[in-house]
Amino acid sequence: MSLFEIAILAMGVAWAGGINLYATSAILGILGASGQLDLPDGMMFVEHPAVIVIAVVFYVIEFIVDKIPAVDSVWDGLHTFIRIPAGALMAAGIMGDVSTEAQALAFVGGGGLATISHSMKAGTRAILNSSPEPFTNIAASLGEDVLVIAGLAMALLSPAAFAVFLALFLILAIWIVPKIFRCIRKVFRFIFRKDDVEKGQDQSVGQSSQSTKK
């Protein structure tokens, strides 16, 4: 692969890892182990059968958990500390055979991309959880899986097309991420305000009952 193709793959892996780390790891591991993808030395560990099995098992767990309202947000919250550093490390691993400088840049850029893609996923899910029905969560989860698989395929088969997609994704992220977090703040304000009103009503009922007894 050319330097451009390697760099695009590194960014694609980091981006995908921020959305679904286990699907990304499993796909890279299976492609590498089957000889369809020549991974650099820094990523050879994903080809190990044990790593592939663990990635597949956790993907299945995430596939189920990711479709349960509220539980998916807890899962995303925990994975803030997993997806982002893993995305940075995988990007650096892809660039490991190029140079130390390229590896360092990939680590920083990959961590940033993983942060952005993870934030968009987690933020969107938090907004969807304000609705009690589960169907939007299921649709969003399936859409994310398809997006990760299609994105990785594009990064491998058509790096130039993925570079354009990634540029559009970043433009969308700059526009939509602040809106997502504003919506999340509104949802939390509504929840806390609702709790305060209910507590006030309970206190009023309690005071009325005491007055009646007197």
Phi, psi and omega in degrees: 000147176285168179300320179298314181296321179295316180296318179295319178297319179299314179291325178295320179295318179295316179300311181294322179297329177292337179265309181214093185297318187288322176296318180298312181297317181295317180296313179297317181296316181293316179296320180291315181294329181274359178083006180276346180219127180269096182278147176291168183302326182291349180241006183299335184297333182288346179278347182296134182307321181295320179294318179297315180297315180298317180298318180293317180299313180290331175295318179297317178299313181294325179302323180279309184299324186294350183253006180256117181306141181076314178297323180296325179289324175296316178300314179297320179299316178295323184279358171302325183271002180243309185296317186293307177296326179294320177299318178296317182291321179292320177298316178295322178296321178298322183269005186299328182276354182277294177191165179295322180296316179296323178296318180294317178296320179295323179299313181292311180295320179295319177297320178296315180295317178298322178297316182293311182294321177295318181296319178295318179296307184295318180295317178298318179296321179298322178291316180298331181289350175287346176262134185287339184281149185270353191291325178293324177295318180296315180297318180296318180296314179296320179297321179295320179297315179297319181297317180296313181295315180295321180296316179295320177298319179294318180297327181277319187266330181217076183304322181296318179295320179292326178299319177294315178301317182295321177298317179294322178298317181293322176297315178298319181297317179300325181278321192264331183301314177300323179293321179299313182290330174294320178295321179297317178299320179296319179297314180294322177298318180296317181296313181294322179295320179296318178297319180296319179296317181294321178296320178297320178295319179296319179295321179296318179296319180296318179294322179295320180296319179295321179295321180295320181294323179293000000 
